Amino acid sequence: MNNTLGAAIIGCGSISPLHARAIAEMEDARLLAVVDIDPVQAAQAAQDYGCEWLTDYRELLKRPDIDIIHLCTPHYLHSQMAVELLNAGKHVLTEKPMAQDVASARFMLEAAGTARGQLGVVFQNRYNDPSVQIKEMIDSGILGDLLCMKGIVTWTRSADYYSNSSWRGRWATEGGGVLINQTIHTLDLLQWFGGEVSSVQGSVTTDVLNNVIEVEDSAHACITFKNKVRGLFYGTNAYLVNSPVELELVFQQGTLLQRRDCLYLWKDGQETLICEPAAAGGTGGKSYWGTGHSRLIHDFYTHIREGRRFWIDGAEGIKTLELIAGIYYSSGRRNGVAPGQTI
Ligand SMILES: NC(=O)c1ccc[n+]([C@@H]2O[C@H](COP(=O)([O-])OP(=O)(O)OC[C@H]3O[C@@H](n4cnc5c(N)ncnc54)[C@H](O)[C@@H]3O)[C@@H](O)[C@H]2O)c1
């Protein structure tokens, strides 16, 4: 029996090589096709990865040899593509955000609910060693209860980054700015660490790129979790470099600090390094994107192969979108709102 999983990638832009590389690393998976509406992009990718190329993703719907499809397309295409592919019995691994808004994400959840295939969402930073260690220390209670935490993302995106793209910087196609594209990973980690969100009060601004983008380039939020943990967040694309993401988690009996991709424990007046970037598993990704793409993709395939439910599914992916929607919504309001109240 042939146990090899056949794969395809839709969208041959900047993130697609990380997906192709992760597929190539697995013995029992094969990238059979790449798809892009731009035939030059598609043909180049096909040459790079030794597979077939297509310009219409709908051709994948009738291909019994293709089991898993990676969505590496702009945000506004994820929902429609995922629903069609799930309805055709395919497994879908979508890049973040799972959709450009909560309503579109709900269509995906609905389709996934009755589909034979699984829907997975790429939140690869959950696979970084510091993230895994933080989550284990929260769950084990080794430092007592988590009290509060903060996440800070100060990156740079130039006017050209937006002007040279047909979909970035617009509400209709990107679904937002720094929140939904760049800082979504840090918001995802905060909500994964903190648990269920009870309310969020946020504020968004366009500090630098006002004449270039419709969406925000900077945002802050105060997130209150059901367990009373308080999370503070600041994110911007208006810095002049991409700094490593900073995290701080204050527990009853110590504090965890992530700086320069290292994790430190501050306890009893002493700081100890407990996790270094070298251990974070290099996969060739830019460090500020995180290094977990290969780990997540391999894990998704393992779950498919073993018939187990992948843990970062649509229900998990929509939580961060709801949190982001809460920040946008509360930005115009005085009082914090629960994410469920936003739509
Ligand atoms: N997980 C991460 O850290 C990470 C990092 C970067 C990008 N991403 C995500 O990956 C996705 C793609 O981002 P990118 O930077 O590669 O974008 P990109 O603009 O570089 O590439 C998108 C590609 O999709 C193609 N495309 C557009 N419409 C299509 C269609 N109908 N059919 C087939 N192909 C189509 C475009 O021609 C382009 O080649 C986005 O969701 C983005 O948020 C995730």
The ligand as a Tripos MOL2 file, in Angstrom:
@<TRIPOS>MOLECULE
LIG
   44    48     1     0     0
SMALL
NO_CHARGES

@<TRIPOS>ATOM
      1 N1          3.3080   32.1200    9.3760 N.am      1 LIG1
      2 C1          4.0690   33.1720    9.1170 C.2       1 LIG1
      3 O1          4.9290   33.5690    9.8930 O.2       1 LIG1
      4 C2          3.8570   33.9020    7.8220 C.ar      1 LIG1
      5 C3          4.8600   34.7250    7.2770 C.ar      1 LIG1
      6 C4          4.6100   35.3710    6.0610 C.ar      1 LIG1
      7 C5          3.3760   35.2170    5.4420 C.ar      1 LIG1
      8 N2          2.4150   34.4490    6.0140 N.ar      1 LIG1
      9 C6          1.0700   34.3220    5.4200 C.3       1 LIG1
     10 O2          1.1710   33.6140    4.1830 O.3       1 LIG1
     11 C7          0.1710   34.0970    3.2870 C.3       1 LIG1
     12 C8          0.8560   34.5630    2.0080 C.3       1 LIG1
     13 O3          1.7780   35.5690    2.3310 O.3       1 LIG1
     14 P1          3.0110   35.9210    1.3780 P.3       1 LIG1
     15 O4          3.8540   36.8850    2.1110 O.co2     1 LIG1
     16 O5          3.6180   34.6690    0.8530 O.co2     1 LIG1
     17 O6          2.2290   36.6940    0.2070 O.3       1 LIG1
     18 P2          2.7390   36.9810   -1.2910 P.3       1 LIG1
     19 O7          1.9480   38.1440   -1.7810 O.co2     1 LIG1
     20 O8          4.2290   37.0220   -1.3190 O.co2     1 LIG1
     21 O9          2.3030   35.6650   -2.0620 O.3       1 LIG1
     22 C9          0.9480   35.3550   -2.3260 C.3       1 LIG1
     23 C10         0.9030   34.5680   -3.6260 C.3       1 LIG1
     24 O10        -0.4450   34.1410   -3.8390 O.3       1 LIG1
     25 C11        -0.7060   34.2360   -5.2360 C.3       1 LIG1
     26 N3         -2.1490   34.2940   -5.4910 N.ar      1 LIG1
     27 C12        -2.9890   35.3470   -5.3660 C.ar      1 LIG1
     28 N4         -4.2360   34.9970   -5.7200 N.ar      1 LIG1
     29 C13        -4.1960   33.6820   -6.0610 C.ar      1 LIG1
     30 C14        -5.1530   32.7480   -6.5230 C.ar      1 LIG1
     31 N5         -6.4440   33.0910   -6.6860 N.pl3     1 LIG1
     32 N6         -4.7450   31.4880   -6.8030 N.ar      1 LIG1
     33 C15        -3.4480   31.1230   -6.6450 C.ar      1 LIG1
     34 N7         -2.4800   31.9720   -6.2160 N.ar      1 LIG1
     35 C16        -2.8540   33.2290   -5.9280 C.ar      1 LIG1
     36 C17         0.0080   35.5160   -5.6440 C.3       1 LIG1
     37 O11         0.2150   35.5710   -7.0480 O.3       1 LIG1
     38 C18         1.3030   35.4040   -4.8460 C.3       1 LIG1
     39 O12         2.3270   34.7410   -5.5720 O.3       1 LIG1
     40 C19        -0.5670   35.2160    4.0230 C.3       1 LIG1
     41 O13        -1.6940   34.6610    4.6460 O.3       1 LIG1
     42 C20         0.4260   35.6550    5.0690 C.3       1 LIG1
     43 O14        -0.1620   36.2570    6.2190 O.3       1 LIG1
     44 C21         2.6430   33.7810    7.1650 C.ar      1 LIG1
@<TRIPOS>BOND
     1     1     2 1
     2     2     3 2
     3     2     4 1
     4     4     5 ar
     5     4    44 ar
     6     5     6 ar
     7     6     7 ar
     8     7     8 ar
     9     8     9 1
    10     8    44 ar
    11     9    10 1
    12     9    42 1
    13    10    11 1
    14    11    12 1
    15    11    40 1
    16    12    13 1
    17    13    14 1
    18    14    15 2
    19    14    16 1
    20    14    17 1
    21    17    18 1
    22    18    19 2
    23    18    20 1
    24    18    21 1
    25    21    22 1
    26    22    23 1
    27    23    24 1
    28    23    38 1
    29    24    25 1
    30    25    26 1
    31    25    36 1
    32    26    27 ar
    33    26    35 ar
    34    27    28 ar
    35    28    29 ar
    36    29    30 ar
    37    29    35 ar
    38    30    31 1
    39    30    32 ar
    40    32    33 ar
    41    33    34 ar
    42    34    35 ar
    43    36    37 1
    44    36    38 1
    45    38    39 1
    46    40    41 1
    47    40    42 1
    48    42    43 1
@<TRIPOS>SUBSTRUCTURE
     1 LIG1         1 GROUP 0 **** ****
